[in-house]
Amino acid sequence: MQHVHAPLYEMLLKHTDSQPVSFHVPGHRYGQAFRVDKPELEGEGLEPVFIKEMKETFAAIMKLDVTELSATDDLHHPEGAIAEAQSLAARCFGAEESFFLVGGSTSGNLAMLLAVCEPGDYILVQRNVHKSVINGLKLAGARAVFIMPQIDESTGIATQPSLAQVKITMDLYPQAKAVFLNNPNYYGMSVNLQPYAEAIHQGGMLLLVDEAHGAHYGLHPELPGSAIAAGADAVVQSTHKTLTALTMGAMLHVQGELINRFAVREALATIQSSSPSFPIMASLDISRAMIEAAGAEWFEDALAAAAYLRMGIEKSCAAIEILTPNADRLAVSPAYNQLDPLRIIVWDRTGTLSGFEILKLLEQQACWAEMADTRHVVLLLGIAIQFVDVDRLIHACQAIEMIIASKGRVIAEQPPARAGSPLFLPKSVEPITFSRASIGFVVRVKLEDAVNCKAAEMVVPYPPGIPIVYPGERLTVEILGYIKELASSGAKFQGAVDPAMQSIAIVE
């Protein structure tokens, strides 16, 4: 392993080693506020043992939790360690410039849209984007023309729009500022973006990419290529999702002449905290440093564990099916041409158990998955995962296999369950104007009474956090039936006031 150089982290260590006396925020004063050393406080309900354990748990982090000082640099005007750390990140991930994000990919998506769109501007947006993109459109006051994604016939999962569909939409709306794509999707399915970038740039538009789930892309030959390498103008990555940053640690990478860097900086200064977390920023620096020090070898254990898991389930389970990335499988799927080998998709091929039910059964055996939909369960294999952990997951799947068999289904005689469509997306026929203005008088009605009404709230099954209804969108029998199906299957919702989705807000 090469020498690890993490300038931001090293700066924080140097500051801590100087034994600073704090007369500034944060109030915990490098963790010293948790110190309990007065015997007279015993017996007054302060639980000294608990506080001691709490301080020991957080002491290391709190020593690094500082504010903007002359010795620590400023994220919104970096000149020292933060500037160097961001420059090293750009070199590592192949960008011309990189910005640290302390509000997750959400803050990056908001910044991209605010930097590119003025109120009333048109932007072409993949229909199945994360809710943060919709919030960004609202803040920008932009007009979105939604492009329908492709549906993988084998799984029923929505992926990305085809290049042909993107070109058709560009021809219909040549005044659009940019095309916004989500690549990969939550299931690790993606497309090679290079031909998209070439076509979009030929049309005089920018390519903005939410690559939240692909921070590790391009870092090993067996992993899909990154959006920056494909030629995108701005790309957001959740470094905390598939690399090693602390939660909420993400990066925004930019390149080329089309993107206004000044506007990006202004947008980030607007939506990011003026008191950003130094531990989160240091974790971004450390994650980059580890990649450069260990290289592609850092992912070998996880890739080997993923291959071992797929082989174990395929050999020992007849009902539990697993999506396998191989040339033959992808060649017959026009909906995507890249699959993340570290993202494991499993389902019950007999249709006996839903994805939500499989998720619960896995949790009962202490195997906690990333998410589920009505059919599938998504599991992530992180860096340096151990084979012993994978064995536990295989055993859990074998136990679920027995439960399926106990329900009277003869696995060997059952045909594969119909794929269905885990993500139902209505077809938008006209641009939707997003703004923060009131949409009118709002009432709540039962789901079945909302047919042909305009929605007054966003409905977001979470995870994956992809809105299936936007405010102002007309509610059809199909979409209301899909919401009811999700709710009865145990899905959780955000955006809507009624989390059980027995009712919905409409514009009267």
N, C-alpha and C positions, 0 to 999 in steps of 0.2 A: 504493500500500500504506500502511495506517495505521501509526502508531508501534507498535513492538513492545515490550511491557512484560512481562518475565518475572522476577518478584521473587526467586524462588529462585535462578535462574541469576545474576542481578545481585548477590545477596548473596554467592555464591561468588566472583565476580570481584572484588568489593570486598575480600573476605578475602584473596585471593591477592595483590592489589595492595599490601596492607599489609606484604608480605614477612615472613610469620609464620615464627617459628622453632619447629619442632615438638618438643615433649616429650610426645607423645601418639601413640596409634595413628591411622592405619595405619603399619606399619613402613617403608614406602617413603619416608616423610617428604616428601610432595609430589613424589615422583619423584627426590629427591636421592640415594637409595640406589643408583641406577644410575650415578652419576657415577664415571668412571674417569679419574683425573688423575695417577696415580703411574707414572712410566716404568719403575720396577723390576718392575712387574707384567707388562710385556711378555714374551712367550715362556713364560708359565707356564700356558698353556691357557685363559686367560680370554677369548680372541678379542675384543680391544678394539674392532675395527671393528664386529663384530656387536652388541656391547653398546651402542656409540654409536648405531647404527641403531635398536636396540630402544628406547633411551631417547628418541630423537627421535620415534619412533612413538607412544609412550605418554605423553610428557611433558605434553601439553596436558590429557589426561584426568586424569593423576595430580595435577596442580595443583588440580583441583576435587574430588579424592577425599579428603574430610575426615571427621571424626567429629562427634559431637554436642558442640558447644562453646557457650558463651554467645552466640557470634556467629552460629551456624549453625542453631539451632532443633533440635527433636526430633520425628521423625515420629509417635511414640507419645504425645506431648503437645505438639502444635504451637501456638505462640503468636506466631511471627514470620513469616519468609518462607514457610515451608511452609504455615502456616495461610492466608496470603494467596493462595498459588499454588493451593491446593485450593479456596478460595472462588471464584477466577476460573475454575477448571475447571468447577465446578458451574454457574456462569452460562453458560459457553460451551456445555456439553452439555445444558443444560436441566434439571438436577437441583436438588434442594433442598440436597443436601450430597454432596460427592465425596471419596473417599479415594484417595491414591496407593498403588499396589501395586508392590513391588519383586520379587515372586515370580511375575509373570505372572498371567493369569486364574485359574490354579490356586489361588493364595492367595485370590482373591476368591470363588471357588466354595466353598472350604472355609469361609471366614468367613461367607458367607450361610447355609450349612447349620448351622453351629455356633450362629449367632445365633438361628435360628428353631426348631431341633429339640432337644428333650430326649430322653434315651434312651427308646426305645419309642414315640415319636411317629410317626404316620403322615404320609407326604408322597407326593404324586402326582408321578411322575417320567417324563418322556419316555424311552422305551426306548433310543434311540440318543444317549445323552449322552456327554460326554467322561469319560475315566477319573478325572479329578479329582473329579467329582461322586460317583462311587462311593467314592472314598477319603474324601470329606467325610461321606457316609452312615455309613461305618465309624466315623469319629471321633465322630460325633454319636450313634451307636448307634440310628439311626432305622430305621423299617420302611417300605420303599419299595413302592408299588404302581405298577407300570410301565404306561404308556399306549403302545400301539403307534402308531408314526408312519404317515403315509400314504406310499404308494409312487407316484412319478411313472411313469405307464405308458410314456412315451416313452423314458425313460432307465433306468428300473429303480432310481432313486435314492430312498432313504428321506429324507423331509423332516420335517415336524412332524405331531403328532396333529391330527386335525380338531377343530373346536370342538365338534361333536356328541359325539365320543368323550370329550373332556375333561369335558363336562357329565355324560355317563353315569357316568363314573368318580367324579366328585364326588358324585353321588347315591348310589353304592354305598358310598363312604367319606366321609361328611359330617364325620367327626371329624378329617380330615386338616388339617394346619397350613397347607400351601401347595401350589402347583403349580409344578413346576420344568420350564422349557422351554429348549431349545437353538435359538436363532433369530438368525441364519441357520445353515444347516448348512455343512459344509466346502465345498460346491459353490456357495455364494452364493444358495441357494434359501431363501426365507423367506415367512412369512405376515404379514398385517397383524394386530398383536396387540391392537388396541383392543377389538374385541368379546370377545376372550379375557379381557382385564383386567376388563371390565365384568361378565362372567358369573362370573369367579372371585371378585371382590369381593362380588358379590351372595350368593355362597355362604359368605362370611365367611372366605375364605382369602387368603393373599398370593400374588402372582405374582412368582416369582424367574426371572431370565432370564440365561442364559449367551450373551452377545452378543459373544463373543471376536472373531469375524471381521467384526463390523460397527461397529468404532470410528468409521468414517467416515460411518455412516448418518445421514441428516438434515442433512448439511452442504452438500448441493447438490440442486437440484430434480430432477436425473436419478437421484439415489441413493434407495434405499428409506428409509422413515422409521425412526426409532430406537425402541427399546423403552421408553425413558423417556418420549418424547413420546406413546406409545400408552397410558401409564398404569401400567406395571410398578412394583412397589414397590422392587425392588433389581435392578440390572443391572451385570454385569461386562463390561468391554471391554478387549481387548488392544490398547492404544495402539501397541504396537510392531509389530503385524501389518500394519495398513493405513494407519497414520499414520507419524510420524517418530521416535517414542521409541526408545531403545536396547532391545535384546532384554531381556525380563523386565519391561519397563515397562508397567503396566496401570492401570486405574482401576475403582473400585467406586462407582456412583452410586446414591443412595437418595432416596426422596421419600414423602410421605404419613404418616399417623398409625399405620398398621398395623405398620410395621417398627420394631423396638426399636433405636434408634440406640446406646444404651449397650451393648446386647448385641453390636452390630456392632463397636464400638470394642474391646470386651473380646476378641472373637474375633480381630480383626486383631492385637492385641497378643500374643495367644497363638501365632499361626502365622507371623507375620512376624518377621524378624530384628531383634534389638535393635541391630544395627549396619547399618542400611539403606544402600544405595549412593546417595551424593549425586549422582554422575554420572547414574544412572538417573532419580532424582527430578528433576534439572535438565532432562533430556531430555523428561520429561512436561510440565514447565512450558513449555519451548520449543515443543513440539508444539502445545500449546494457544494459545500466543502467536501462532504463525504462522497458525493457523486464524482467529483474531480479526483479525489484521492483513491477511491476503490475502482472506479470505472465500471464497465459492463459486468464485472465479476460480482458486484454488489447485488445483482438480481438473480444470480445463478441458483441460490437456494430456493427462492420463491418459485422460479420456473420449474425446477426439479420437483418441488412439492406439488405444483399444479398438475404436472404430468402424472405423478404418482396417484393423486386424488382421482383424476379422470380414469386411470386404469383400474383403480380399486373399485370405483362405483360401477364401471362397465362390466367388471368380472363378477361382482358379488350381488348386483341388484338388477332385477328384471323390470320392475315397475318404475323405479327412480331412473329417469333419463337425464343425461348431462350433455350440454352443448359442447361439441368438440371442434376446436379450430384445426382444420386441415385443408389442403388444397382442393380436394374433391368436394368437401362440404361447401366451401365458399364459391367454387366455380359455378354452382347451380343456384346461387342466391344473388339476384340482381339488386337486392335492397341494400347490400353492404359488401365490401370486399376486404375488410380488416376486422379481426376479432382479438380483443385483449386476452392473452392467455392467462392472465392473473385474475380475471373476473369469471367466476364460476356460476353458470346458470343451470339449475336443476328443476325438474317438475315430475309430477306423477303422470306417466304416459297412459294410465288407465282412466284418468279423470276422476278417481275416487276421492282424492284429497285436493283441495285448492292450495294455491301458494301460501295463503294466510294460515291455513291449517298446518302445512308442513313447517312453516316458520315457527309456530307455537310449539310443535313437537320437538323441533331442534332446540328451542330455548329451554324446554324441560330437561334436556340433557346437556345444558350449559354450553351449547353451541349457538352463538349469537350472530345471525346473518345481517347483511346490510339492509335488505328490503325484501318485500314480496309484493306481487300483484295477484290477480285472481287465479293465475295459473303457475307462475314461476317464483323461484326464490333466487336472490342474487347474493353471492358470497364473494368476499375479497380475500386474496392471499397477499399479505404484506411482506415487506422485505424481511429476510432472515426467519421466516416462519419455520417451525420445526416439524419433522415428520411425525412426532408423537401427537402434535395437535391435529394433523391431518388424519391420523388413525382414529382419533376420537370422533371426527366428523364422519368418517367411513362407517364406524360402528353405529353412530346415530342414524345414518341413512339405512343401514341394515335393519335397525329396530323399527324404523318407519315402514320399511318393506314388509315386515311381519304384520304390522297393523293393517296395511292395505290388503294383504292376503286374508286376514281374519274377517274382513268385511264381506267375504264371499266372492270376491272377484278372482277369476282364474286368470292369472297374469299371462300365462303362455297362450291363452286363447283370446285375449283381449286385443283388438286392434288399437293402434295409437289414438289417443283422444284427439278430437278435432282442435286445430290450433286456436281458432277463435281470434279475438282481437283484444288483448289486454288494455290497449289504449285507444279508446274511441275518440276520433277527432272530427268535428263537424267541418264541412267545407265552407270556407268564407268566400263570398262572391264579390265583396267590395272592400275597399280600405276601411280600417277602423281607426277613428281618431281617438288617441289617448290623451287625456288631460286630467288635471286635478279638480276641474270644475264639477259642480253638482250635476247629476244626470236627471234630476227631476224628483217627483214625489215617490217615495219608496214604501212598499207594503210587503208583508210576509204572507205567503200562501202555502198550502200543502203542495208537495211535489207534483202530484197528479193534476193540480189545478193551474199549473204554470205553462201548459202547452201554448206555443205561439206568443208567449209574453217575452219582453226583453228583460234579461237578467240585470239585477242591480248590484250584484256582488260577484267576486271571483270564486270559483270552486276549484280547489287544488288538493287532489289526493297526495298525501305526503308520508313517506317518500313515494315517488321521485321528485315531487315538487313541480310537476308540469301541469299548468292550468288546463282544465278541460272546458271551462266556461269563463268568458270575460264579461265584465260589465258592459251592457249595451248589446250583447249578442242575443239573437233570438233563440229561444229554447224549443227544441223539437221533441217529438215523442221518443226518438232514438236516444238523444243525449240524456233526457230525464230517466229513461229506462236504464241506461248505463250507470247513472249516478245511484239509482236505487239498487242495482246489482252490486256495485262496489260497497255500498253501505251495509247491505245484508251479508256480505262476505267478510266484514270486519275491517274494511279500510278506514283510515283516519284522514280527516280533511282539515285543511287550513283555508283561510280567506272567508269562508262562509261563517255566519254567526251561529248557525245550528250545526254542531260537529257531527250529529247523527244523520244529518241530511234528510230529515223528515219534512222539512220545509225549506223554502228558498226565497230570497228577496227579489222582487221584481219592480219594474218601473210601471206605475199605474197610469 
